[in-house]
Amino acid sequence: MNKLAEVERVIERRSDQNREGMLICVAVSLFNYAEFLPACLDSVAAQNWDRIELIIVDDRSERDDSVTVAQEWIEAHVTRFERVLLLRHRTNQGLAQARNTAFSQTTADRVFVIDADNEIYPRCLSRLSEAMDESGYEACYSQLEFFGDQRQIGYADLWSPDFFERGNYVDAMALVSKAAWERVQGYSHIEGGWEDYDFWCKFVEHGFEGGFVPEILGRYRVHGQSMLRSETSSRYGAIYIEMSQRHPWLRLGALS
């Protein structure tokens, strides 16, 4: 795992309310998404899971007031969570490090990963946690709904190393065992995207499995700034080469 980034602890709040059940951490990666952040956090607060720790990691947003928006939202909703932590990287480190920072700061055994422009439905955490309990898998994920500039059902499917050979079909929006994150040495930075794909490839290489819950539990926002529409497309050739070097068993199609 890369060395963890230096962080500024902006806010830490704890609630003294008694809560039941397992603690789940929701890790929100934030970078210039002030306009989308409240909807994302509202969807986390609306979960029917009781014990939630919320960790927001701002990767040095500069184009908007993401940190201020996060602070204001936290102060208005602090009692909903067992613990809320807002961190800010001292320098921009990229998406992978933002996620690794969140994982490193939680004591929860399970972490749900979400970017600040996405949303989840109220039953998301409970259904994924139930699936992990029943299956014993190191991660569980669901089908997604694309919204925003593009509206359609996502392409998630049953976990299969054979499927991963041809490309990624599992989004980062998943409930992940912290122990498994440590075993695969966290997320790795890939210039231009595909950190999610690389992470799941490392799962495959460690013999880990993910469980697919065939329900729409998350919403992936498609917009001009989203990874689906921007850097990944423009740098496909370079990313293709890097992924093939990292994981020689992949059978990715060359850039046409």
Sequence and secondary structure as in RCSB ss.txt:
>XXXX:A:sequence
MNKLAEVERVIERRSDQNREGMLICVAVSLFNYAEFLPACLDSVAAQNWDRIELIIVDDRSERDDSVTVAQEWIE
AHVTRFERVLLLRHRTNQGLAQARNTAFSQTTADRVFVIDADNEIYPRCLSRLSEAMDESGYEACYSQLEFFGDQ
RQIGYADLWSPDFFERGNYVDAMALVSKAAWERVQGYSHIEGGWEDYDFWCKFVEHGFEGGFVPEILGRYRVHGQ
SMLRSETSSRYGAIYIEMSQRHPWLRLGALS
>XXXX:A:secstr
      EEEEEEEE      S  EEEEEEESS TTTHHHHHHHHHT S S EEEEEEE    SS HHHHHHHHHH
HHGGGSSEEEEEEESS   HHHHHHHHHHH   SEEEEEETT EE TTHHHHHHHHHHHH  SEEEEEEEEEES 
 EE    S  HHHHHH     S EEEEHHHHHHTTS    TTS HHHHHHHHHHHTT  EEEEEEEEEEEEE TT
STTTTHHHHTHHHHHHHHHHH TT       
